[in-house]
Amino acid sequence: MSYTGLDSRSAPRPSTSPRAGHIVSVAGAQAVAVMEKTGAGHVRIEIGSTLAIPTPHALVIGIVSAVSVPMPDAASGAEEVNLLELNLAGEIVLDPVKGRVFRRGVSCLPTIGDPVHPADRDAVSLAYTRPDAETIEVGTLYQHPDVSARLLVDDLIGKHFLVVGTTGCGKSTALTCILKSLLPQYRQARIVVLDIHGEYAAAFGAQAEVINPSNLNLPFWLLNFNELTAAFATPGDEAEIEILTDAVVWAKRRYSDAFAGRVRRSQSETTCITVDTPVPFRLADLVAYCDEQLGKLDRALHTLPYKRLKNRIETLVSDSRYSFMFGSVMIEDTMTDVLGRLFRVPVGDKPITVLDLSTVPGEIMDVVISVISRLAFDLASWSEARLPLMIVCEEAHRYAPAEGGGKFMPTRQALARIAKEGRKYGVALALITQRPSELDTTILSQCSTVIAMRLSTERDQAVIRANTHEGALDLLDFLPLLGDREAIVLGQGSVMPMRIRFKDMHTARSAHVQQASFSHAWRTVDISREELAQIVRRWRSPAAKKGM
């Protein structure tokens, strides 16, 4: 049966979908339809199904939000009534130039008695894609497996997106699917993955530059003062912070005077150096400054902050775990080389940088992520938006928590700056977390697209609802019921809210998530004392690759 009631001169062509019912109530963006029986009974309609309502000038698209059967009066013997509750999402109209197009909003609302049909494939395809926009295919629609699920590239990336879900639901696979769908079309992409668990190194093969502490060169002098304070000073100790301020400026000026190609800079040039100027300096000069000041002080009370600061610097220099940042003997201005490798300038057939942070000590990881994020923003800003890039933050709640005190302040500030201002300069954030309720609210609120996978806790579900501005929030009721690789997509990265199933990617090409198999391990022979000794040696040399 074809759609009826359409004006063929101004509305889209009819479809061959069977009639499912008719409208009995319309209130704003919601409508209610009564289901009708056919020769084979009722047409099967599920929550989330897409329905089409022909009106004189458009084909209105509605999403089923609820199905119900009001209790009939048993004495009257009345037949039960099956009701469909719909959210009106948009309409398909005839454009004089483009032909049949879908647009959000409804200009011609349905009325009492209008027929309701399951939307056919053509109508669904129009409703969930935009032919005039750049899109990527990431899977299929859950209710319509024959229709591709597509995301809008510029709205998804340029306005930040969030992937949430409990452990094991497929967040890493979903992210890998999105990134691998981007790469064939966008060869000049620049993507930095902050890989906390070492999952992504094998996912992208030759397209990724894999960096870990054993080959990472992130010189300490690239840190701004907030990051230096987090690394060197005792939290909240104002005396140490004041000493560090003077010591850093002194060390930078001393290096500049000695190694900038001139014996002595002019006074005007020297005074331009501040505590945040990204120029090289030597840690030995910081220690020398502390020693010089200690020689001038007599009272133990005044010398204690200098001694603590000096000891902290010497500890970081001598610890092999921090060699990628503090272990360089020769101090050279390698800023161009560091930025080029981290952010793929030029791309060189490797559009993705996988920064494996799984062996970086927790006490310094916050500083590393902070400096990477800040450098990304500054590079995009100073390049005048000529180098659009994306930072992928795996387990974002760990280093940008809602309640972390001063410990995580540099990272939260760097990521919040990207979230609020990154669009102007071409810096995007992709946040991956299993606990959205523990993520910094400022950063969370700036994500215009939410890809919500299975979530079980009420607190996390409430946060997603509070940060989602869509008319189809009923879809979020499915969050505890979603299977692996399934997601609800809400926000500007999709034409309409949709429930999707991500592509079933080959395991070898997906993110490699290590998961212990107790049933297998507890059946095998116990490890020897020699193997334990090897584990201890790797433990003491974290720069060595895990599992080697």
Secondary structure, 3 states (H helix, E strand, C coil): CCCCCCCCCCCCCCCCCCCCEEEEEEECCEEEEEECEECCEECCCCCCCEEEEECCCCEEEEEEEEEECCCCCCCCCCCCCCEEEEEEEEEEEEECCCEEEEEECCCCCCCCCCEEEECCHHHHHHHCCCCCCCEEEEEEECCCCCCEEEEEHHHHHHCCEEEECCCCCCHHHHHHHHHHHHCCCCCCCCEEEEECCCCCCCCCHHHEEEECCCCCCCCHHHCCHHHHHHHHCCCCCHHHHHHHHHHHHHHHHHHHHHHCCCCCCCHHHHCCCCCCCCCCCCHHHHHHHHHHHHCCCCCHHHHHHHHHHHHHHHHHHHCHHHHHHHCCCCCCCCHHHHHHHHCCCCCCCCCEEEEECCCCCHHHHHHHHHHHHHHHHHHHHHCCCCCCEEEEECCHHHHCECCCCCCCHHHHHHHHHHHHHHHHHCEEEEEEECCHHHECHHHHHCCCEEEECCCCCHHHHHHHHHCCCCCCHHHHHHHHHCCCCEEEEEECCCCCCEEEEECCCCHHHCCCCCCCCHHHHCCCCCCCHHHHHHHHHHHHCCCCCCCC
